């Protein structure tokens, strides 16, 4: 897990890293959406070979928008982290473990989760970050990879003809 440091005790997420990831996520979302719109607009105005150029443009735009969705979901998870203060961390750990015997926190950026270390040495994932975040990011990223592969393949086929 990226972000795991067992010696950190009750250290949570680094606030500067969280703010930086939120900024990068917001910029990536905006940039990818604008890129997709520009690609579709150029394809519509060029219309020299509508079928080949249109399919390539749609695939590129769909890939960009799907990457934007993945970035948006991850950024949504980071917003949960932003509002996770000390009291919220303690309450989330108490709810996850069912006791007050928490000896430390175990935050992770990839996958995005907030773990609570118990006195027995186990790490229990708390509900501080919504459980749908990681599977949704993985699904969106997988779809984006497939669409990106199709777009690259379509571009290569277009150059070969």
Buried (B, 14 or more C-beta within 10 A) or exposed (E): BEBEEEEBEEEBBEEEEBEEBBEBBBEBBEBBBEBBEEBBEEBEEEEEEEEBBBBBBBBBBBBBBBBBBBBBBBBBBBEBBBEBEEEBBBBBBBEBBEEEEBEBBBBBBEBBBBBBBBEEEEBBBBEBBEEEBBEBBEBBBEBBBEBBEBBBEBBEEEEEE
